[in-house]
Amino acid sequence: MYIEKIDSPADLKKLSGKELDTLSNELRQTLLKKLSEHGGHIGPNLGMVEASVALHYVFNSPIDKIVFDVSHQSYVHKMLTGRKDAFIYPEKYDEVSGYSEPNESEHDFFVIGHTSTSVSLATGLAKARDLKGDKENIIAVIGDGSLSGGEAYEGLNNAAELGSNIIIVVNDNQMSIAENHGGLYKNLQLLRKTRGEAERNFFKTFGLDYLYVNDGNDVHALIDAFNKVKNINHPIVVHINTVKGKGYRFAEENKEMFHAGGPFDLATGKMNYNFYDDKSYMGLTANYLLDKMKEDKTVVTITSGVPLFNSERRKLAGRQYIDVGIAEEHAVAMSSAIAANGCKPVYGVMSTFIQRTYDQLSQDLCINNNPALILVFMASVTSMNDVTHLGVFDIPLLGNIPNMVYLAPTSKEEYFAMAEWGIKQTSHPVAIRIPTNGVISTGEIFNEDFGQLNRYKITKKGSKVAILGLGSFYQLGESVVEKLKNDANIDATLINPRYITGVDTAVLEDLKKDHELVVTLEDGVLNGGFGEKIARFYGPTTMKVLNFGIKKKFIDRYSVDDVLKENHLTAPQIVDDIFKIL
Amino acid sequence: MYIEKIDSPADLKKLSGKELDTLSNELRQTLLKKLSEHGGHIGPNLGMVEASVALHYVFNSPIDKIVFDVSHQSYVHKMLTGRKDAFIYPEKYDEVSGYSEPNESEHDFFVIGHTSTSVSLATGLAKARDLKGDKENIIAVIGDGSLSGGEAYEGLNNAAELGSNIIIVVNDNQMSIAENHGGLYKNLQLLRKTRGEAERNFFKTFGLDYLYVNDGNDVHALIDAFNKVKNINHPIVVHINTVKGKGYRFAEENKEMFHAGGPFDLATGKMNYNFYDDKSYMGLTANYLLDKMKEDKTVVTITSGVPLFNSERRKLAGRQYIDVGIAEEHAVAMSSAIAANGCKPVYGVMSTFIQRTYDQLSQDLCINNNPALILVFMASVTSMNDVTHLGVFDIPLLGNIPNMVYLAPTSKEEYFAMAEWGIKQTSHPVAIRIPTNGVISTGEIFNEDFGQLNRYKITKKGSKVAILGLGSFYQLGESVVEKLKNDANIDATLINPRYITGVDTAVLEDLKKDHELVVTLEDGVLNGGFGEKIARFYGPTTMKVLNFGIKKKFIDRYSVDDVLKENHLTAPQIVDDIFKIL
């Protein structure tokens, strides 16, 4: 196979035109085999096979620098830059990350995982090149979906002013994770329809030069185009029309399902799991919201690129479901305004992406104190383990904004009681940190007014030691209490704090009477988190406090068990640490 | 005067065409008098006089809803909606805020102060209207400068999909605070030149309808235009060409100086102060950076809409000064990439605006660990006191991101030593929280390698009580130490922590020997801040800890002295609180 002989782009450049076609086919089959066995981003990479080959055939990486947006489409780039073995040999599958990674290769310039940043990053590389008097090509690759994020626009707007070489490859596969939303996409459609000839051209309005490639999966057409723009002395957009999932029937037919996931059965296209499983919090939430929206036409579900509903549910929800594209800032501001005008917005978002909209949370939502509800998914050290997708920073981010009520339920019943209150109430911006340790049903019935803010719930009254088990770590608290009883006959108090954003001073004061140690457990980074507030509260007193959580550190592709152990987040370790204090 | 008879828009609607001209003139003169005596946003409001009159003449506020971007141009709107007295009578000047404020009037829908949000907010109001089956007009007013922010684009992209009434008034005065930057502005120029006829039209690429008004300071032309779009059944942009500072010669001639400020001499246009005073940290920093850039062509200063250099210095800096527009996300990503490609970016930004780019700080900068330097200005409870411009949230925001080194200098010499190190070093993303308590020169000479992270500096060794005075509050720490000595003969230890982002465990361990109380002082919100980390460190020990800082709360137009007192941030209060513990 040709693929086995490609150790660097130099080897690629030796191939003939026909050999490039064969190589592209090999790359696609190799990708498919790994993805079906291992999982990963499927459609984006299948669509980028030929463009990746053409980029490396024409340009001189790593002198010329290619920046991939999100970089979930950089697998073929990796295969062509010395990392093919991690795609060919199952035992080496995990030797590469799913995103670009400078530690793997000199051909990667940034660790990237969030959207809409490649043009800005490329503009910075180009600016530095110009200051140094260098001459290399700087290439940004960005998908049509990623163009919905504001930073992509800021990048285009500024790239247009650069006055020197920058090549922006717009990989237009006509999809985000789900379908695209926004006026821009009609313009891209017009450009595809007119083969780039339409005078009404989003990119040209910035003064950017523009080149259209109709068959973005034809390696020869792409090589021609890239040769035309190589060493250009001004900014240009190369708009390539590609097919998401290209070359794999099931992925072409069901682009949304095959955006990412797997493993899957290569022959039948059957995925081994269902993201929208009705028994998961994602599925339960979607069904709950569908019911709410049916009974109340002012309830509206908002998402930003990562669909909370599958396509069937989206149809059922109709105009009460809005996908704003990968535009978290817009989603939050819009939610605030929907609430201000008397309706009931529910914005569903992952922990790793809520951090893209701090200013809107603070300014548009919380200063205005509008009653929008935000559902935060995958907020946990046990969720995604790529360094770019960690779910452990949302507590410092959301938890320190005035007026925000950030809730941490510990069971299915508590979660939906909080959601019910969050939708109904009109006094606060509310966010709920959805548990991540499985759907735990307690059968408990809630009649509580969560508007009585910051009332912690004492679930077991004991003495000497009190355990505050927050959200997903409440059950860990149960284990600690049990072990304290078994190992040392200590009747510890167990508390479900419920409110991340407030301190229950009455409960904490009361603990002073017959407790000497308060322990906090939180499924997130310690710095700026929940536990530190408890430590501050008891700072001037003799009460001792032990905060358990995750150390402030970027961790990547980790074993959850290892990280839990490193951070002393197992019941035996916690109990040991408690004994050291007592 | 007509102005005295306007208690609501209904009174305005009774006026004849000619009377509207007279009223506009009165409004402008009233504005000028107040602004010259009181200060505020000058140019933006002078340019919006006629548009504000026309909007309220045509539309039916508050049923029809007008959302102002930034809302620094909403003064005339306030004068027309029952708040004229606060502009006419000096003793009532402070009865209105400088931004829109629902607590003042039913004609205001949001507290706004940051940029680029009005289209998103208006889209939310419109969506709620549609869900409820209402029919009012929703109007967003946004300036050309604000269009440089990504959220404005996200808003336009989504507004285009709304399928119902939304009127986006683009107030094009051809300026941001300073001149605009970005390719978009050439398109706006083309549209003005062609009186809106050019086929290459940024707004139309989203599928938005479009109407151009060449004389945006002609109340009759504006009334005609607004009458045309009133009750329209789809999204439309009304692009109005206005003059920033209209009707006041000095403001028209020096648009940047007269963006905001004052008081000033109405007759001569002489401002009573100079923002770029060479003796302020702003001026000192600009001169320092100019020198650095002269000696090293790879140093580059980046700003985002709020100029760090005045126009003369910008000319001197040439291509080593970049203003990216109000695009903080782009600024951070670009800075990271400039550093990645071997140059030395210095990004200057205000505390209140750094929060617009958390995700890029975390992902593009800190995960990649690139050595960009960020200078954070006005980070203090003593800086701006509008609720939308508070400078007290940057510590929780920046201080809890892994890899970030956030420094808090306590003097001029220490600041520039840190800046010098920050530019030279290549190991960390570094931010510096520039002091806000005046330029304090100690004459101290620094030869320190700040790369030896998290080493607190013990400036006075004592016992019993240790004071950690962070940054601008170091001198408060000095006062506390002095008072402890004078009042109770306590020889307290004084520490300059310098590193916001780290805990000096060696120094803190050592304090255990002969101290019983550690006090932290920080000029920011307590929640998620510096002091809580010290409280967490000592949580499991017998050391007592007292954290002083600002309570988590949105505060607006406050007296600094009052807020300091409320938060026990005066030396006598702190000493009292210490005595209560000892």
Chai-1 contact restraints between the chains, C-beta under 6 A:
chainA,res_idxA,chainB,res_idxB,connection_type,confidence,min_distance_angstrom,max_distance_angstrom,comment,restraint_id
A,F109,B,A340,contact,1.0,0.0,6.0,A-B,restraint_1
A,F110,B,N368,contact,1.0,0.0,6.0,A-B,restraint_2
A,V111,B,I367,contact,1.0,0.0,6.0,A-B,restraint_3
A,V111,B,N368,contact,1.0,0.0,6.0,A-B,restraint_4
A,H114,B,Q363,contact,1.0,0.0,6.0,A-B,restraint_5
A,T117,B,A333,contact,1.0,0.0,6.0,A-B,restraint_6
A,T117,B,D364,contact,1.0,0.0,6.0,A-B,restraint_7
A,S120,B,H330,contact,1.0,0.0,6.0,A-B,restraint_8
A,S120,B,A333,contact,1.0,0.0,6.0,A-B,restraint_9
A,S120,B,M334,contact,1.0,0.0,6.0,A-B,restraint_10
A,L121,B,A333,contact,1.0,0.0,6.0,A-B,restraint_11
A,L121,B,A337,contact,1.0,0.0,6.0,A-B,restraint_12
A,T123,B,M334,contact,1.0,0.0,6.0,A-B,restraint_13
A,G124,B,M334,contact,1.0,0.0,6.0,A-B,restraint_14
A,G124,B,A337,contact,1.0,0.0,6.0,A-B,restraint_15
A,G124,B,I338,contact,1.0,0.0,6.0,A-B,restraint_16
A,L125,B,A337,contact,1.0,0.0,6.0,A-B,restraint_17
A,L125,B,N341,contact,1.0,0.0,6.0,A-B,restraint_18
A,K127,B,I338,contact,1.0,0.0,6.0,A-B,restraint_19
A,A128,B,I338,contact,1.0,0.0,6.0,A-B,restraint_20
A,A128,B,N341,contact,1.0,0.0,6.0,A-B,restraint_21
A,A128,B,G342,contact,1.0,0.0,6.0,A-B,restraint_22
A,A128,B,C343,contact,1.0,0.0,6.0,A-B,restraint_23
A,L131,B,T298,contact,1.0,0.0,6.0,A-B,restraint_24
A,L131,B,C343,contact,1.0,0.0,6.0,A-B,restraint_25
A,G150,B,G150,contact,1.0,0.0,6.0,A-B,restraint_26
A,G150,B,E151,contact,1.0,0.0,6.0,A-B,restraint_27
A,G150,B,Y153,contact,1.0,0.0,6.0,A-B,restraint_28
A,G150,B,E154,contact,1.0,0.0,6.0,A-B,restraint_29
A,E151,B,G150,contact,1.0,0.0,6.0,A-B,restraint_30
A,E151,B,E329,contact,1.0,0.0,6.0,A-B,restraint_31
A,Y153,B,G150,contact,1.0,0.0,6.0,A-B,restraint_32
A,Y153,B,Y153,contact,1.0,0.0,6.0,A-B,restraint_33
A,E154,B,G150,contact,1.0,0.0,6.0,A-B,restraint_34
A,E154,B,A327,contact,1.0,0.0,6.0,A-B,restraint_35
A,E154,B,E329,contact,1.0,0.0,6.0,A-B,restraint_36
A,E154,B,H330,contact,1.0,0.0,6.0,A-B,restraint_37
A,G155,B,H330,contact,1.0,0.0,6.0,A-B,restraint_38
A,N157,B,G182,contact,1.0,0.0,6.0,A-B,restraint_39
A,N157,B,G183,contact,1.0,0.0,6.0,A-B,restraint_40
A,N157,B,L184,contact,1.0,0.0,6.0,A-B,restraint_41
A,N158,B,G182,contact,1.0,0.0,6.0,A-B,restraint_42
A,N158,B,V324,contact,1.0,0.0,6.0,A-B,restraint_43
A,N158,B,H330,contact,1.0,0.0,6.0,A-B,restraint_44
A,A160,B,G183,contact,1.0,0.0,6.0,A-B,restraint_45
A,E161,B,G182,contact,1.0,0.0,6.0,A-B,restraint_46
A,G182,B,N157,contact,1.0,0.0,6.0,A-B,restraint_47
A,G182,B,N158,contact,1.0,0.0,6.0,A-B,restraint_48
A,G182,B,E161,contact,1.0,0.0,6.0,A-B,restraint_49
A,G183,B,N157,contact,1.0,0.0,6.0,A-B,restraint_50
A,G183,B,A160,contact,1.0,0.0,6.0,A-B,restraint_51
A,G183,B,F206,contact,1.0,0.0,6.0,A-B,restraint_52
A,G183,B,G207,contact,1.0,0.0,6.0,A-B,restraint_53
A,L184,B,N157,contact,1.0,0.0,6.0,A-B,restraint_54
A,L184,B,F206,contact,1.0,0.0,6.0,A-B,restraint_55
A,K186,B,G207,contact,1.0,0.0,6.0,A-B,restraint_56
A,N187,B,T205,contact,1.0,0.0,6.0,A-B,restraint_57
A,E199,B,E199,contact,1.0,0.0,6.0,A-B,restraint_58
A,R200,B,T205,contact,1.0,0.0,6.0,A-B,restraint_59
A,F202,B,T205,contact,1.0,0.0,6.0,A-B,restraint_60
A,T205,B,N187,contact,1.0,0.0,6.0,A-B,restraint_61
A,T205,B,R200,contact,1.0,0.0,6.0,A-B,restraint_62
A,T205,B,F202,contact,1.0,0.0,6.0,A-B,restraint_63
A,T205,B,T205,contact,1.0,0.0,6.0,A-B,restraint_64
A,F206,B,G183,contact,1.0,0.0,6.0,A-B,restraint_65
A,F206,B,L184,contact,1.0,0.0,6.0,A-B,restraint_66
A,G207,B,G183,contact,1.0,0.0,6.0,A-B,restraint_67
A,G207,B,K186,contact,1.0,0.0,6.0,A-B,restraint_68
A,T298,B,L131,contact,1.0,0.0,6.0,A-B,restraint_69
A,V324,B,N158,contact,1.0,0.0,6.0,A-B,restraint_70
A,A327,B,E154,contact,1.0,0.0,6.0,A-B,restraint_71
A,E329,B,E151,contact,1.0,0.0,6.0,A-B,restraint_72
A,E329,B,E154,contact,1.0,0.0,6.0,A-B,restraint_73
A,H330,B,S120,contact,1.0,0.0,6.0,A-B,restraint_74
A,H330,B,E154,contact,1.0,0.0,6.0,A-B,restraint_75
A,H330,B,G155,contact,1.0,0.0,6.0,A-B,restraint_76
A,H330,B,N158,contact,1.0,0.0,6.0,A-B,restraint_77
A,A333,B,T117,contact,1.0,0.0,6.0,A-B,restraint_78
A,A333,B,S120,contact,1.0,0.0,6.0,A-B,restraint_79
A,A333,B,L121,contact,1.0,0.0,6.0,A-B,restraint_80
A,M334,B,S120,contact,1.0,0.0,6.0,A-B,restraint_81
A,M334,B,T123,contact,1.0,0.0,6.0,A-B,restraint_82
A,M334,B,G124,contact,1.0,0.0,6.0,A-B,restraint_83
A,A337,B,L121,contact,1.0,0.0,6.0,A-B,restraint_84
A,A337,B,G124,contact,1.0,0.0,6.0,A-B,restraint_85
A,A337,B,L125,contact,1.0,0.0,6.0,A-B,restraint_86
A,I338,B,G124,contact,1.0,0.0,6.0,A-B,restraint_87
A,I338,B,K127,contact,1.0,0.0,6.0,A-B,restraint_88
A,I338,B,A128,contact,1.0,0.0,6.0,A-B,restraint_89
A,A340,B,F109,contact,1.0,0.0,6.0,A-B,restraint_90
A,N341,B,L125,contact,1.0,0.0,6.0,A-B,restraint_91
A,N341,B,A128,contact,1.0,0.0,6.0,A-B,restraint_92
A,G342,B,A128,contact,1.0,0.0,6.0,A-B,restraint_93
A,C343,B,A128,contact,1.0,0.0,6.0,A-B,restraint_94
A,C343,B,L131,contact,1.0,0.0,6.0,A-B,restraint_95
A,Q355,B,Y358,contact,1.0,0.0,6.0,A-B,restraint_96
A,Q355,B,D359,contact,1.0,0.0,6.0,A-B,restraint_97
A,R356,B,D359,contact,1.0,0.0,6.0,A-B,restraint_98
A,Y358,B,Q355,contact,1.0,0.0,6.0,A-B,restraint_99
A,Y358,B,Y358,contact,1.0,0.0,6.0,A-B,restraint_100
A,D359,B,Q355,contact,1.0,0.0,6.0,A-B,restraint_101
A,D359,B,R356,contact,1.0,0.0,6.0,A-B,restraint_102
A,Q363,B,H114,contact,1.0,0.0,6.0,A-B,restraint_103
A,D364,B,T117,contact,1.0,0.0,6.0,A-B,restraint_104
A,I367,B,V111,contact,1.0,0.0,6.0,A-B,restraint_105
A,I367,B,V387,contact,1.0,0.0,6.0,A-B,restraint_106
A,I367,B,F554,contact,1.0,0.0,6.0,A-B,restraint_107
A,N368,B,F110,contact,1.0,0.0,6.0,A-B,restraint_108
A,N368,B,V111,contact,1.0,0.0,6.0,A-B,restraint_109
A,V387,B,I367,contact,1.0,0.0,6.0,A-B,restraint_110
A,P396,B,N400,contact,1.0,0.0,6.0,A-B,restraint_111
A,P396,B,G528,contact,1.0,0.0,6.0,A-B,restraint_112
A,N400,B,P396,contact,1.0,0.0,6.0,A-B,restraint_113
A,N400,B,N527,contact,1.0,0.0,6.0,A-B,restraint_114
A,N400,B,G528,contact,1.0,0.0,6.0,A-B,restraint_115
A,P402,B,K552,contact,1.0,0.0,6.0,A-B,restraint_116
A,P402,B,K553,contact,1.0,0.0,6.0,A-B,restraint_117
A,P402,B,F554,contact,1.0,0.0,6.0,A-B,restraint_118
A,N527,B,N400,contact,1.0,0.0,6.0,A-B,restraint_119
A,G528,B,P396,contact,1.0,0.0,6.0,A-B,restraint_120
A,G528,B,N400,contact,1.0,0.0,6.0,A-B,restraint_121
A,G528,B,G528,contact,1.0,0.0,6.0,A-B,restraint_122
A,E532,B,E532,contact,1.0,0.0,6.0,A-B,restraint_123
A,E532,B,R536,contact,1.0,0.0,6.0,A-B,restraint_124
A,A535,B,A535,contact,1.0,0.0,6.0,A-B,restraint_125
A,A535,B,R536,contact,1.0,0.0,6.0,A-B,restraint_126
A,A535,B,G539,contact,1.0,0.0,6.0,A-B,restraint_127
A,R536,B,E532,contact,1.0,0.0,6.0,A-B,restraint_128
A,R536,B,A535,contact,1.0,0.0,6.0,A-B,restraint_129
A,R536,B,N547,contact,1.0,0.0,6.0,A-B,restraint_130
A,G539,B,A535,contact,1.0,0.0,6.0,A-B,restraint_131
A,G539,B,V545,contact,1.0,0.0,6.0,A-B,restraint_132
A,P540,B,K544,contact,1.0,0.0,6.0,A-B,restraint_133
A,P540,B,L546,contact,1.0,0.0,6.0,A-B,restraint_134
A,P540,B,I581,contact,1.0,0.0,6.0,A-B,restraint_135
A,K544,B,P540,contact,1.0,0.0,6.0,A-B,restraint_136
A,V545,B,G539,contact,1.0,0.0,6.0,A-B,restraint_137
A,L546,B,P540,contact,1.0,0.0,6.0,A-B,restraint_138
A,N547,B,R536,contact,1.0,0.0,6.0,A-B,restraint_139
A,K552,B,P402,contact,1.0,0.0,6.0,A-B,restraint_140
A,K553,B,P402,contact,1.0,0.0,6.0,A-B,restraint_141
A,F554,B,I367,contact,1.0,0.0,6.0,A-B,restraint_142
A,F554,B,P402,contact,1.0,0.0,6.0,A-B,restraint_143
A,I581,B,P540,contact,1.0,0.0,6.0,A-B,restraint_144
